[in-house]
Amino acid sequence: MVCAMRKIFVLAAFVFSLHSVCALPPPVVAAKSCFFVDADTGNELFKQGENNKEKTASLAKIMTVLVALEEVEKRSIKPSASAVQKKNPNLPAQPQAAKKVAAEAAAGVGASVVPAGQVASDNKGLGATTVAPRAVFDRLYGTHAAAVGISAGEEVTLRDLVAATMIASGCDGAEILSHAFGGLVGAMNDKATLLGCSKNTHFVDASGISEENVSTARDMVLILREALTKPVLVDLAAKKTYQMSQTNKRKETTIYTTNQMLLCGPYHDSRVTGFKTGSFPDLQNFASFSCHKGMNVAGVVMGFCPPQETKEGEFPPKAFTVTKQILDYIYSNYERRTLAAAGALLNEIRVRGSGEVDHVGLVTKIDILATLPKDTKSGMVTKQFALPAFLVAPIVAGTKIGTVSFYLGQNKLAEADLFTSKVIKSDFVGQVSLLLRDKRFVGALSVVAAALLLVVIRKRNLRRRRRR
């Protein structure tokens, strides 16, 4: 009996060791380009064809709303009507004139109510309104693009346009939003460059309707992480429904999310809290933001080609299915760890100019976090420091001195600034010691001493001669 129990114990210990030490291999998924990272730290968690150039479809709308929000922020800082009028001489200066132009556009006269490059009021943030131009609908006609039912001449708030673009993936919302600011495509490409996207990322329209809008999963994750810094986008991307305000053309309207991972059904995943779909008839993309076990994950799946046929009774696989596979792998095999706690001593550096101490400790001001494979041992993470050879007193506590970088193999996990842990005062003994370490001072002192010695010797020789 004891022998049998011992065998069971050994077997259980063996199975546990396999489970805790041997990480599951990453899945091979049916998508051309995938990239997932820790949304907070940027640590890479999964990649497959992450640099392949793929069609963005409606993922381009993430960049559209991102640059649109930045335009709103710029215009909300100094809402000067005179400055706006000077920049856009065709913009009606008075509200009455604006209403007149709006009425003409509603009747089909002209391409837009508010000339390209302006919204109806620049000082209301997302509450500002613009008028849907007929040109947008002429362009979208016959494309079967997703739309939320906005009409030419309709006065819509920027908030509703952003919501329509993000939640329901409305191409009409995205194109009207772009038109309200005089076209956003140039700003979208400039922003991509600023974020560090590769040459494989290029946008040609605001809605992603053209197949010439291209990017990679790696680049789209850069864009997604930037979008996650905008609370309004995080909030909208998490909504299942949204009420668009009543306008001059229609009553209050409810729009619904295209993100089926938020909805009850076969693709639901409680870990996913947002983000954006994008598809053509022959491919599906999905950008996701998920939260689970203290880890926030940003990921993009691109180039998933849905199968032509599925077995009876089965739900067809989608980009959502691929996302779930990858998240299962990540949350089973990775965990968030603290590499260094705020205030913890990480290194010491020599101090000169103080007779009391010859070293001072270096600390970080924040916790340094990283997402690592669960089987990573503490000794596997290494540190590299970028520091001067020494410091000179006096030194103020909290002075930035250098940086520390954490690595797992060749993979850089995190970098943080290092600060002095305490005040180091200067004193006479320390300053003398410091001067004696200065080669130029010692050299000059030696020259002076030699000169004095020569003077003394000369005077002694003169005295001896006089005695003779």
Sequence and secondary structure as in RCSB ss.txt:
>XXXX:A:sequence
MVCAMRKIFVLAAFVFSLHSVCALPPPVVAAKSCFFVDADTGNELFKQGENNKEKTASLAKIMTVLVALEEVEKR
SIKPSASAVQKKNPNLPAQPQAAKKVAAEAAAGVGASVVPAGQVASDNKGLGATTVAPRAVFDRLYGTHAAAVGI
SAGEEVTLRDLVAATMIASGCDGAEILSHAFGGLVGAMNDKATLLGCSKNTHFVDASGISEENVSTARDMVLILR
EALTKPVLVDLAAKKTYQMSQTNKRKETTIYTTNQMLLCGPYHDSRVTGFKTGSFPDLQNFASFSCHKGMNVAGV
VMGFCPPQETKEGEFPPKAFTVTKQILDYIYSNYERRTLAAAGALLNEIRVRGSGEVDHVGLVTKIDILATLPKD
TKSGMVTKQFALPAFLVAPIVAGTKIGTVSFYLGQNKLAEADLFTSKVIKSDFVGQVSLLLRDKRFVGALSVVAA
ALLLVVIRKRNLRRRRRR
>XXXX:A:secstr
 HHHHHHHHHHHHHHHHHHHHS       S SEEEEEETTT  EEEEESTT  EE GGGHHHHHHHHHHHHHHHH
HH   HHHHHHH TTS SSHHHHHHHHHHHHTT SS SS TT  S TTSGGG EEE  HHHHHHHTTTT      
 TT EEEHHHHHHHHHTS  HHHHHHHHHHTT  HHHHHHHHHHTT  TT B SSSS  STT EE HHHHHHHHH
HHTT HHHHHHHT SEEEE   SS   EEEE S TTSSSSTT  TTEEEEEEEEETTEEEEEEEEEETTEEEEEE
EEEE   S   TT     HHHHHHHHHHHHHHHEEEEEEE TT   EEEEEES SS SEEEEE SS EEEEEETT
  GGGEEEEEE  SEEESSB TT EEEEEEEEETTEEEEEEEEEESS B   HHHHHHHHHH HHHHHHHHHHHH
HHHHHHHHHHHHHHHHH 
